Amino acid sequence: MSDKPVKLNLSDICLAVELPEQVLLELVSHDIIQPQGERPSEWRFDVTMVTVVKRAVRLHRDLDLDWTAVAVIEELLEQREQLLAENAALRRRLHRFLEH
């Protein structure tokens, strides 16, 4: 079994999220998702981008937000996740310190 992360090309991710290529290009242009590669034919997306795309599309559709607002929300959600992870790590370290 390979430990290499799964990468999707533009066609793969469009199929996975059932969206036209134009929507994905819009998400990339607003930095909601960040592909690896210089141009669309070379782009590779981490498989976790499927979840991000689906959430972004729901925000856009359900809350009637423009893509710029969706990009801000996605950035804030990402920062929140990082802070929660850092907080959990610090709590574990503190707990180990207090046990000794």
Biopython code that builds the backbone (N, CA, C, O; Angstrom):
import numpy as np
from Bio.PDB.StructureBuilder import StructureBuilder

atoms = [
    (1, "MET", "N", (0.831, -1.183, 0.000)),
    (1, "MET", "CA", (0.000, 0.000, 0.000)),
    (1, "MET", "C", (0.875, 1.245, 0.000)),
    (1, "MET", "O", (1.862, 1.308, 0.733)),
    (2, "SER", "N", (0.524, 2.232, -0.812)),
    (2, "SER", "CA", (1.334, 3.427, -0.974)),
    (2, "SER", "C", (0.970, 4.485, 0.063)),
    (2, "SER", "O", (-0.196, 4.654, 0.418)),
    (3, "ASP", "N", (1.998, 5.197, 0.543)),
    (3, "ASP", "CA", (1.779, 6.296, 1.480)),
    (3, "ASP", "C", (1.702, 7.637, 0.765)),
    (3, "ASP", "O", (1.590, 8.679, 1.410)),
    (4, "LYS", "N", (1.762, 7.618, -0.572)),
    (4, "LYS", "CA", (1.701, 8.861, -1.331)),
    (4, "LYS", "C", (0.296, 9.450, -1.241)),
    (4, "LYS", "O", (-0.691, 8.730, -1.391)),
    (5, "PRO", "N", (0.204, 10.764, -0.997)),
    (5, "PRO", "CA", (-1.122, 11.380, -0.940)),
    (5, "PRO", "C", (-1.794, 11.346, -2.316)),
    (5, "PRO", "O", (-1.133, 11.448, -3.350)),
    (6, "VAL", "N", (-3.092, 11.203, -2.303)),
    (6, "VAL", "CA", (-3.850, 11.155, -3.550)),
    (6, "VAL", "C", (-3.953, 12.563, -4.126)),
    (6, "VAL", "O", (-4.290, 13.508, -3.413)),
    (7, "LYS", "N", (-3.668, 12.698, -5.398)),
    (7, "LYS", "CA", (-3.768, 13.977, -6.099)),
    (7, "LYS", "C", (-4.749, 13.830, -7.248)),
    (7, "LYS", "O", (-4.737, 12.835, -7.973)),
    (8, "LEU", "N", (-5.592, 14.830, -7.401)),
    (8, "LEU", "CA", (-6.591, 14.837, -8.468)),
    (8, "LEU", "C", (-6.251, 15.909, -9.480)),
    (8, "LEU", "O", (-5.789, 16.991, -9.117)),
    (9, "ASN", "N", (-6.479, 15.608, -10.761)),
    (9, "ASN", "CA", (-6.330, 16.658, -11.761)),
    (9, "ASN", "C", (-7.641, 17.430, -11.843)),
    (9, "ASN", "O", (-8.593, 17.104, -11.134)),
    (10, "LEU", "N", (-7.703, 18.440, -12.693)),
    (10, "LEU", "CA", (-8.882, 19.300, -12.777)),
    (10, "LEU", "C", (-10.126, 18.513, -13.165)),
    (10, "LEU", "O", (-11.193, 18.727, -12.590)),
    (11, "SER", "N", (-10.008, 17.623, -14.112)),
    (11, "SER", "CA", (-11.159, 16.808, -14.529)),
    (11, "SER", "C", (-11.640, 15.905, -13.401)),
    (11, "SER", "O", (-12.844, 15.756, -13.189)),
    (12, "ASP", "N", (-10.697, 15.300, -12.674)),
    (12, "ASP", "CA", (-11.046, 14.408, -11.567)),
    (12, "ASP", "C", (-11.827, 15.142, -10.487)),
    (12, "ASP", "O", (-12.846, 14.650, -10.002)),
    (13, "ILE", "N", (-11.341, 16.324, -10.115)),
    (13, "ILE", "CA", (-12.016, 17.043, -9.034)),
    (13, "ILE", "C", (-13.380, 17.555, -9.500)),
    (13, "ILE", "O", (-14.321, 17.598, -8.707)),
    (14, "CYS", "N", (-13.500, 17.941, -10.763)),
    (14, "CYS", "CA", (-14.799, 18.352, -11.298)),
    (14, "CYS", "C", (-15.794, 17.199, -11.215)),
    (14, "CYS", "O", (-16.949, 17.395, -10.836)),
    (15, "LEU", "N", (-15.349, 16.009, -11.568)),
    (15, "LEU", "CA", (-16.215, 14.833, -11.471)),
    (15, "LEU", "C", (-16.560, 14.513, -10.022)),
    (15, "LEU", "O", (-17.704, 14.177, -9.711)),
    (16, "ALA", "N", (-15.584, 14.615, -9.145)),
    (16, "ALA", "CA", (-15.794, 14.269, -7.744)),
    (16, "ALA", "C", (-16.813, 15.183, -7.069)),
    (16, "ALA", "O", (-17.585, 14.732, -6.223)),
    (17, "VAL", "N", (-16.819, 16.457, -7.436)),
    (17, "VAL", "CA", (-17.721, 17.408, -6.793)),
    (17, "VAL", "C", (-18.925, 17.752, -7.672)),
    (17, "VAL", "O", (-19.795, 18.531, -7.283)),
    (18, "GLU", "N", (-18.954, 17.155, -8.861)),
    (18, "GLU", "CA", (-20.062, 17.342, -9.807)),
    (18, "GLU", "C", (-20.294, 18.818, -10.134)),
    (18, "GLU", "O", (-21.411, 19.328, -10.038)),
    (19, "LEU", "N", (-19.202, 19.488, -10.524)),
    (19, "LEU", "CA", (-19.270, 20.901, -10.895)),
    (19, "LEU", "C", (-18.557, 21.116, -12.223)),
    (19, "LEU", "O", (-17.627, 20.387, -12.569)),
    (20, "PRO", "N", (-19.004, 22.127, -12.963)),
    (20, "PRO", "CA", (-18.291, 22.443, -14.198)),
    (20, "PRO", "C", (-16.915, 23.042, -13.915)),
    (20, "PRO", "O", (-16.672, 23.617, -12.854)),
    (21, "GLU", "N", (-16.045, 22.895, -14.870)),
    (21, "GLU", "CA", (-14.676, 23.398, -14.738)),
    (21, "GLU", "C", (-14.644, 24.886, -14.416)),
    (21, "GLU", "O", (-13.781, 25.334, -13.661)),
    (22, "GLN", "N", (-15.562, 25.650, -14.971)),
    (22, "GLN", "CA", (-15.581, 27.098, -14.757)),
    (22, "GLN", "C", (-15.719, 27.454, -13.274)),
    (22, "GLN", "O", (-15.115, 28.420, -12.808)),
    (23, "VAL", "N", (-16.507, 26.681, -12.539)),
    (23, "VAL", "CA", (-16.667, 26.942, -11.101)),
    (23, "VAL", "C", (-15.345, 26.692, -10.379)),
    (23, "VAL", "O", (-14.955, 27.470, -9.508)),
    (24, "LEU", "N", (-14.661, 25.616, -10.734)),
    (24, "LEU", "CA", (-13.370, 25.332, -10.104)),
    (24, "LEU", "C", (-12.347, 26.416, -10.431)),
    (24, "LEU", "O", (-11.548, 26.797, -9.575)),
    (25, "LEU", "N", (-12.370, 26.905, -11.650)),
    (25, "LEU", "CA", (-11.467, 27.998, -12.024)),
    (25, "LEU", "C", (-11.757, 29.237, -11.182)),
    (25, "LEU", "O", (-10.838, 29.955, -10.787)),
    (26, "GLU", "N", (-13.021, 29.480, -10.912)),
    (26, "GLU", "CA", (-13.428, 30.609, -10.065)),
    (26, "GLU", "C", (-12.906, 30.423, -8.635)),
    (26, "GLU", "O", (-12.417, 31.372, -8.021)),
    (27, "LEU", "N", (-13.012, 29.209, -8.114)),
    (27, "LEU", "CA", (-12.521, 28.942, -6.764)),
    (27, "LEU", "C", (-11.010, 29.127, -6.675)),
    (27, "LEU", "O", (-10.503, 29.655, -5.685)),
    (28, "VAL", "N", (-10.302, 28.700, -7.694)),
    (28, "VAL", "CA", (-8.843, 28.884, -7.720)),
    (28, "VAL", "C", (-8.509, 30.377, -7.813)),
    (28, "VAL", "O", (-7.588, 30.847, -7.145)),
    (29, "SER", "N", (-9.240, 31.108, -8.622)),
    (29, "SER", "CA", (-8.940, 32.534, -8.791)),
    (29, "SER", "C", (-9.157, 33.326, -7.503)),
    (29, "SER", "O", (-8.559, 34.386, -7.320)),
    (30, "HIS", "N", (-10.007, 32.817, -6.609)),
    (30, "HIS", "CA", (-10.252, 33.465, -5.321)),
    (30, "HIS", "C", (-9.449, 32.821, -4.184)),
    (30, "HIS", "O", (-9.676, 33.123, -3.013)),
    (31, "ASP", "N", (-8.521, 31.944, -4.527)),
    (31, "ASP", "CA", (-7.666, 31.253, -3.543)),
    (31, "ASP", "C", (-8.461, 30.456, -2.520)),
    (31, "ASP", "O", (-8.009, 30.262, -1.392)),
    (32, "ILE", "N", (-9.636, 29.996, -2.908)),
    (32, "ILE", "CA", (-10.410, 29.125, -2.029)),
    (32, "ILE", "C", (-9.786, 27.736, -2.039)),
    (32, "ILE", "O", (-9.737, 27.063, -1.009)),
    (33, "ILE", "N", (-9.315, 27.316, -3.187)),
    (33, "ILE", "CA", (-8.530, 26.093, -3.310)),
    (33, "ILE", "C", (-7.240, 26.442, -4.034)),
    (33, "ILE", "O", (-7.218, 27.331, -4.884)),
    (34, "GLN", "N", (-6.171, 25.741, -3.696)),
    (34, "GLN", "CA", (-4.860, 26.025, -4.268)),
    (34, "GLN", "C", (-4.301, 24.761, -4.912)),
    (34, "GLN", "O", (-3.911, 23.823, -4.216)),
    (35, "PRO", "N", (-4.264, 24.741, -6.232)),
    (35, "PRO", "CA", (-3.674, 23.583, -6.900)),
    (35, "PRO", "C", (-2.154, 23.685, -6.927)),
    (35, "PRO", "O", (-1.576, 24.760, -6.765)),
    (36, "GLN", "N", (-1.538, 22.553, -7.135)),
    (36, "GLN", "CA", (-0.105, 22.529, -7.418)),
    (36, "GLN", "C", (0.023, 22.495, -8.932)),
    (36, "GLN", "O", (-0.727, 21.784, -9.602)),
    (37, "GLY", "N", (0.943, 23.238, -9.465)),
    (37, "GLY", "CA", (1.140, 23.289, -10.909)),
    (37, "GLY", "C", (0.917, 24.689, -11.442)),
    (37, "GLY", "O", (0.270, 25.521, -10.806)),
    (38, "GLU", "N", (1.461, 24.932, -12.615)),
    (38, "GLU", "CA", (1.444, 26.274, -13.200)),
    (38, "GLU", "C", (0.150, 26.624, -13.923)),
    (38, "GLU", "O", (-0.346, 27.744, -13.798)),
    (39, "ARG", "N", (-0.395, 25.687, -14.670)),
    (39, "ARG", "CA", (-1.590, 25.989, -15.474)),
    (39, "ARG", "C", (-2.595, 24.845, -15.320)),
    (39, "ARG", "O", (-2.239, 23.753, -14.878)),
    (40, "PRO", "N", (-3.847, 25.105, -15.687)),
    (40, "PRO", "CA", (-4.896, 24.107, -15.455)),
    (40, "PRO", "C", (-4.561, 22.693, -15.938)),
    (40, "PRO", "O", (-4.932, 21.719, -15.283)),
    (41, "SER", "N", (-3.877, 22.569, -17.054)),
    (41, "SER", "CA", (-3.545, 21.219, -17.545)),
    (41, "SER", "C", (-2.546, 20.500, -16.645)),
    (41, "SER", "O", (-2.438, 19.275, -16.702)),
    (42, "GLU", "N", (-1.810, 21.246, -15.812)),
    (42, "GLU", "CA", (-0.810, 20.668, -14.899)),
    (42, "GLU", "C", (-1.289, 20.629, -13.448)),
    (42, "GLU", "O", (-0.631, 20.034, -12.594)),
    (43, "TRP", "N", (-2.413, 21.248, -13.171)),
    (43, "TRP", "CA", (-2.888, 21.340, -11.792)),
    (43, "TRP", "C", (-3.125, 19.979, -11.164)),
    (43, "TRP", "O", (-3.624, 19.054, -11.804)),
    (44, "ARG", "N", (-2.749, 19.881, -9.883)),
    (44, "ARG", "CA", (-3.034, 18.707, -9.074)),
    (44, "ARG", "C", (-3.584, 19.211, -7.740)),
    (44, "ARG", "O", (-3.036, 20.126, -7.125)),
    (45, "PHE", "N", (-4.667, 18.596, -7.319)),
    (45, "PHE", "CA", (-5.337, 18.985, -6.092)),
    (45, "PHE", "C", (-5.242, 17.859, -5.071)),
    (45, "PHE", "O", (-5.416, 16.686, -5.404)),
    (46, "ASP", "N", (-4.967, 18.225, -3.843)),
    (46, "ASP", "CA", (-5.010, 17.258, -2.762)),
    (46, "ASP", "C", (-6.456, 16.784, -2.615)),
    (46, "ASP", "O", (-7.390, 17.562, -2.812)),
    (47, "VAL", "N", (-6.636, 15.530, -2.276)),
    (47, "VAL", "CA", (-7.974, 14.957, -2.171)),
    (47, "VAL", "C", (-8.820, 15.689, -1.121)),
    (47, "VAL", "O", (-10.048, 15.671, -1.209)),
    (48, "THR", "N", (-8.195, 16.323, -0.143)),
    (48, "THR", "CA", (-8.946, 17.073, 0.864)),
    (48, "THR", "C", (-9.651, 18.290, 0.272)),
    (48, "THR", "O", (-10.564, 18.840, 0.888)),
    (49, "MET", "N", (-9.234, 18.708, -0.911)),
    (49, "MET", "CA", (-9.877, 19.847, -1.566)),
    (49, "MET", "C", (-11.324, 19.547, -1.948)),
    (49, "MET", "O", (-12.119, 20.469, -2.130)),
    (50, "VAL", "N", (-11.669, 18.274, -2.071)),
    (50, "VAL", "CA", (-13.057, 17.905, -2.390)),
    (50, "VAL", "C", (-13.987, 18.430, -1.306)),
    (50, "VAL", "O", (-15.039, 18.995, -1.603)),
    (51, "THR", "N", (-13.598, 18.243, -0.055)),
    (51, "THR", "CA", (-14.404, 18.725, 1.070)),
    (51, "THR", "C", (-14.485, 20.249, 1.072)),
    (51, "THR", "O", (-15.551, 20.819, 1.306)),
    (52, "VAL", "N", (-13.375, 20.895, 0.814)),
    (52, "VAL", "CA", (-13.341, 22.357, 0.789)),
    (52, "VAL", "C", (-14.250, 22.885, -0.320)),
    (52, "VAL", "O", (-15.009, 23.829, -0.101)),
    (53, "VAL", "N", (-14.179, 22.290, -1.491)),
    (53, "VAL", "CA", (-15.014, 22.730, -2.611)),
    (53, "VAL", "C", (-16.488, 22.567, -2.273)),
    (53, "VAL", "O", (-17.285, 23.477, -2.499)),
    (54, "LYS", "N", (-16.847, 21.426, -1.739)),
    (54, "LYS", "CA", (-18.260, 21.192, -1.404)),
    (54, "LYS", "C", (-18.760, 22.192, -0.370)),
    (54, "LYS", "O", (-19.873, 22.706, -0.489)),
    (55, "ARG", "N", (-17.944, 22.471, 0.645)),
    (55, "ARG", "CA", (-18.337, 23.447, 1.667)),
    (55, "ARG", "C", (-18.446, 24.849, 1.065)),
    (55, "ARG", "O", (-19.387, 25.584, 1.366)),
    (56, "ALA", "N", (-17.492, 25.218, 0.222)),
    (56, "ALA", "CA", (-17.514, 26.539, -0.407)),
    (56, "ALA", "C", (-18.758, 26.717, -1.282)),
    (56, "ALA", "O", (-19.391, 27.773, -1.263)),
    (57, "VAL", "N", (-19.095, 25.701, -2.032)),
    (57, "VAL", "CA", (-20.274, 25.779, -2.897)),
    (57, "VAL", "C", (-21.549, 25.895, -2.059)),
    (57, "VAL", "O", (-22.465, 26.634, -2.419)),
    (58, "ARG", "N", (-21.606, 25.169, -0.944)),
    (58, "ARG", "CA", (-22.778, 25.282, -0.059)),
    (58, "ARG", "C", (-22.898, 26.688, 0.517)),
    (58, "ARG", "O", (-23.996, 27.242, 0.561)),
    (59, "LEU", "N", (-21.782, 27.275, 0.960)),
    (59, "LEU", "CA", (-21.805, 28.643, 1.475)),
    (59, "LEU", "C", (-22.283, 29.616, 0.401)),
    (59, "LEU", "O", (-23.116, 30.485, 0.657)),
    (60, "HIS", "N", (-21.751, 29.457, -0.783)),
    (60, "HIS", "CA", (-22.109, 30.318, -1.916)),
    (60, "HIS", "C", (-23.604, 30.209, -2.231)),
    (60, "HIS", "O", (-24.287, 31.215, -2.419)),
    (61, "ARG", "N", (-24.087, 28.989, -2.284)),
    (61, "ARG", "CA", (-25.481, 28.731, -2.659)),
    (61, "ARG", "C", (-26.450, 29.044, -1.519)),
    (61, "ARG", "O", (-27.399, 29.806, -1.700)),
    (62, "ASP", "N", (-26.213, 28.461, -0.361)),
    (62, "ASP", "CA", (-27.180, 28.557, 0.735)),
    (62, "ASP", "C", (-27.258, 29.945, 1.360)),
    (62, "ASP", "O", (-28.337, 30.395, 1.744)),
    (63, "LEU", "N", (-26.125, 30.621, 1.461)),
    (63, "LEU", "CA", (-26.101, 31.953, 2.069)),
    (63, "LEU", "C", (-26.051, 33.073, 1.046)),
    (63, "LEU", "O", (-26.012, 34.251, 1.402)),
    (64, "ASP", "N", (-26.054, 32.697, -0.233)),
    (64, "ASP", "CA", (-26.023, 33.664, -1.328)),
    (64, "ASP", "C", (-24.831, 34.621, -1.196)),
    (64, "ASP", "O", (-24.963, 35.835, -1.353)),
    (65, "LEU", "N", (-23.665, 34.035, -0.902)),
    (65, "LEU", "CA", (-22.437, 34.814, -0.744)),
    (65, "LEU", "C", (-21.661, 34.834, -2.047)),
    (65, "LEU", "O", (-21.707, 33.880, -2.823)),
    (66, "ASP", "N", (-20.942, 35.934, -2.286)),
    (66, "ASP", "CA", (-20.055, 35.945, -3.450)),
    (66, "ASP", "C", (-18.789, 35.173, -3.087)),
    (66, "ASP", "O", (-18.550, 34.862, -1.920)),
    (67, "TRP", "N", (-17.981, 34.869, -4.108)),
    (67, "TRP", "CA", (-16.804, 34.029, -3.888)),
    (67, "TRP", "C", (-15.776, 34.697, -2.989)),
    (67, "TRP", "O", (-15.035, 34.009, -2.286)),
    (68, "THR", "N", (-15.716, 36.030, -2.996)),
    (68, "THR", "CA", (-14.775, 36.727, -2.123)),
    (68, "THR", "C", (-15.133, 36.487, -0.663)),
    (68, "THR", "O", (-14.251, 36.237, 0.158)),
    (69, "ALA", "N", (-16.413, 36.562, -0.333)),
    (69, "ALA", "CA", (-16.863, 36.304, 1.036)),
    (69, "ALA", "C", (-16.607, 34.847, 1.419)),
    (69, "ALA", "O", (-16.202, 34.560, 2.545)),
    (70, "VAL", "N", (-16.839, 33.943, 0.496)),
    (70, "VAL", "CA", (-16.581, 32.527, 0.754)),
    (70, "VAL", "C", (-15.096, 32.316, 1.051)),
    (70, "VAL", "O", (-14.745, 31.549, 1.948)),
    (71, "ALA", "N", (-14.225, 32.992, 0.302)),
    (71, "ALA", "CA", (-12.777, 32.866, 0.530)),
    (71, "ALA", "C", (-12.403, 33.329, 1.936)),
    (71, "ALA", "O", (-11.578, 32.696, 2.595)),
    (72, "VAL", "N", (-12.997, 34.423, 2.399)),
    (72, "VAL", "CA", (-12.721, 34.924, 3.753)),
    (72, "VAL", "C", (-13.190, 33.915, 4.789)),
    (72, "VAL", "O", (-12.473, 33.628, 5.747)),
    (73, "ILE", "N", (-14.377, 33.379, 4.605)),
    (73, "ILE", "CA", (-14.909, 32.390, 5.549)),
    (73, "ILE", "C", (-14.029, 31.151, 5.571)),
    (73, "ILE", "O", (-13.734, 30.628, 6.645)),
    (74, "GLU", "N", (-13.606, 30.674, 4.413)),
    (74, "GLU", "CA", (-12.737, 29.495, 4.356)),
    (74, "GLU", "C", (-11.427, 29.753, 5.091)),
    (74, "GLU", "O", (-10.938, 28.878, 5.806)),
    (75, "GLU", "N", (-10.860, 30.930, 4.927)),
    (75, "GLU", "CA", (-9.610, 31.275, 5.621)),
    (75, "GLU", "C", (-9.826, 31.277, 7.129)),
    (75, "GLU", "O", (-8.994, 30.767, 7.879)),
    (76, "LEU", "N", (-10.942, 31.849, 7.576)),
    (76, "LEU", "CA", (-11.242, 31.877, 9.003)),
    (76, "LEU", "C", (-11.471, 30.467, 9.558)),
    (76, "LEU", "O", (-11.034, 30.160, 10.667)),
    (77, "LEU", "N", (-12.143, 29.623, 8.802)),
    (77, "LEU", "CA", (-12.357, 28.243, 9.237)),
    (77, "LEU", "C", (-11.037, 27.484, 9.350)),
    (77, "LEU", "O", (-10.836, 26.699, 10.277)),
    (78, "GLU", "N", (-10.145, 27.729, 8.396)),
    (78, "GLU", "CA", (-8.830, 27.083, 8.436)),
    (78, "GLU", "C", (-8.034, 27.545, 9.650)),
    (78, "GLU", "O", (-7.411, 26.732, 10.333)),
    (79, "GLN", "N", (-8.055, 28.846, 9.921)),
    (79, "GLN", "CA", (-7.351, 29.375, 11.091)),
    (79, "GLN", "C", (-7.935, 28.810, 12.378)),
    (79, "GLN", "O", (-7.196, 28.496, 13.311)),
    (80, "ARG", "N", (-9.253, 28.679, 12.435)),
    (80, "ARG", "CA", (-9.912, 28.106, 13.606)),
    (80, "ARG", "C", (-9.429, 26.680, 13.844)),
    (80, "ARG", "O", (-9.114, 26.311, 14.976)),
    (81, "GLU", "N", (-9.371, 25.877, 12.784)),
    (81, "GLU", "CA", (-8.910, 24.497, 12.924)),
    (81, "GLU", "C", (-7.471, 24.440, 13.435)),
    (81, "GLU", "O", (-7.138, 23.612, 14.283)),
    (82, "GLN", "N", (-6.624, 25.328, 12.913)),
    (82, "GLN", "CA", (-5.232, 25.363, 13.371)),
    (82, "GLN", "C", (-5.153, 25.729, 14.851)),
    (82, "GLN", "O", (-4.398, 25.120, 15.609)),
    (83, "LEU", "N", (-5.936, 26.726, 15.256)),
    (83, "LEU", "CA", (-5.923, 27.144, 16.658)),
    (83, "LEU", "C", (-6.447, 26.040, 17.577)),
    (83, "LEU", "O", (-5.908, 25.833, 18.664)),
    (84, "LEU", "N", (-7.483, 25.339, 17.154)),
    (84, "LEU", "CA", (-7.999, 24.231, 17.955)),
    (84, "LEU", "C", (-6.951, 23.129, 18.106)),
    (84, "LEU", "O", (-6.789, 22.563, 19.188)),
    (85, "ALA", "N", (-6.247, 22.831, 17.025)),
    (85, "ALA", "CA", (-5.205, 21.798, 17.084)),
    (85, "ALA", "C", (-4.055, 22.236, 18.000)),
    (85, "ALA", "O", (-3.557, 21.442, 18.798)),
    (86, "GLU", "N", (-3.639, 23.492, 17.883)),
    (86, "GLU", "CA", (-2.572, 24.001, 18.745)),
    (86, "GLU", "C", (-3.008, 23.986, 20.206)),
    (86, "GLU", "O", (-2.230, 23.615, 21.085)),
    (87, "ASN", "N", (-4.236, 24.385, 20.464)),
    (87, "ASN", "CA", (-4.763, 24.397, 21.823)),
    (87, "ASN", "C", (-4.776, 22.983, 22.408)),
    (87, "ASN", "O", (-4.384, 22.783, 23.558)),
    (88, "ALA", "N", (-5.220, 22.020, 21.631)),
    (88, "ALA", "CA", (-5.255, 20.631, 22.095)),
    (88, "ALA", "C", (-3.843, 20.134, 22.413)),
    (88, "ALA", "O", (-3.631, 19.456, 23.419)),
    (89, "ALA", "N", (-2.878, 20.475, 21.551)),
    (89, "ALA", "CA", (-1.492, 20.055, 21.779)),
    (89, "ALA", "C", (-0.938, 20.692, 23.060)),
    (89, "ALA", "O", (-0.265, 20.029, 23.849)),
    (90, "LEU", "N", (-1.223, 21.959, 23.254)),
    (90, "LEU", "CA", (-0.745, 22.640, 24.461)),
    (90, "LEU", "C", (-1.395, 22.072, 25.719)),
    (90, "LEU", "O", (-0.743, 21.960, 26.757)),
    (91, "ARG", "N", (-2.667, 21.716, 25.634)),
    (91, "ARG", "CA", (-3.343, 21.106, 26.783)),
    (91, "ARG", "C", (-2.716, 19.749, 27.135)),
    (91, "ARG", "O", (-2.554, 19.417, 28.310)),
    (92, "ARG", "N", (-2.363, 18.963, 26.092)),
    (92, "ARG", "CA", (-1.709, 17.678, 26.348)),
    (92, "ARG", "C", (-0.363, 17.882, 27.027)),
    (92, "ARG", "O", (-0.022, 17.169, 27.971)),
    (93, "ARG", "N", (0.405, 18.864, 26.543)),
    (93, "ARG", "CA", (1.713, 19.141, 27.147)),
    (93, "ARG", "C", (1.558, 19.607, 28.587)),
    (93, "ARG", "O", (2.307, 19.181, 29.466)),
    (94, "LEU", "N", (0.590, 20.476, 28.827)),
    (94, "LEU", "CA", (0.353, 20.975, 30.178)),
    (94, "LEU", "C", (-0.067, 19.839, 31.097)),
    (94, "LEU", "O", (0.381, 19.758, 32.241)),
    (95, "HIS", "N", (-0.922, 18.968, 30.599)),
    (95, "HIS", "CA", (-1.381, 17.832, 31.400)),
    (95, "HIS", "C", (-0.198, 16.935, 31.783)),
    (95, "HIS", "O", (-0.101, 16.502, 32.930)),
    (96, "ARG", "N", (0.698, 16.655, 30.833)),
    (96, "ARG", "CA", (1.877, 15.831, 31.119)),
    (96, "ARG", "C", (2.783, 16.536, 32.144)),
    (96, "ARG", "O", (3.335, 15.895, 33.038)),
    (97, "PHE", "N", (2.926, 17.851, 32.004)),
    (97, "PHE", "CA", (3.763, 18.629, 32.916)),
    (97, "PHE", "C", (3.192, 18.587, 34.340)),
    (97, "PHE", "O", (3.936, 18.442, 35.310)),
    (98, "LEU", "N", (1.873, 18.716, 34.452)),
    (98, "LEU", "CA", (1.239, 18.747, 35.776)),
    (98, "LEU", "C", (1.234, 17.372, 36.441)),
    (98, "LEU", "O", (1.189, 17.282, 37.667)),
    (99, "GLU", "N", (1.280, 16.299, 35.646)),
    (99, "GLU", "CA", (1.319, 14.944, 36.200)),
    (99, "GLU", "C", (2.639, 14.667, 36.897)),
    (99, "GLU", "O", (2.676, 13.868, 37.833)),
    (100, "HIS", "N", (3.706, 15.292, 36.478)),
    (100, "HIS", "CA", (5.042, 15.014, 37.047)),
    (100, "HIS", "C", (5.307, 15.926, 38.158)),
    (100, "HIS", "O", (6.372, 15.859, 38.771)),
]
sb = StructureBuilder()
sb.init_structure("model")
sb.init_model(0)
sb.init_chain("A")
sb.init_seg("    ")
for serial, (resi, resn, name, xyz) in enumerate(atoms, 1):
    if name == "N":
        sb.init_residue(resn, " ", resi, " ")
    sb.init_atom(name, np.array(xyz, "f"), 0.0, 1.0, " ", f" {name:<3s}", serial, name[0])
structure = sb.get_structure()
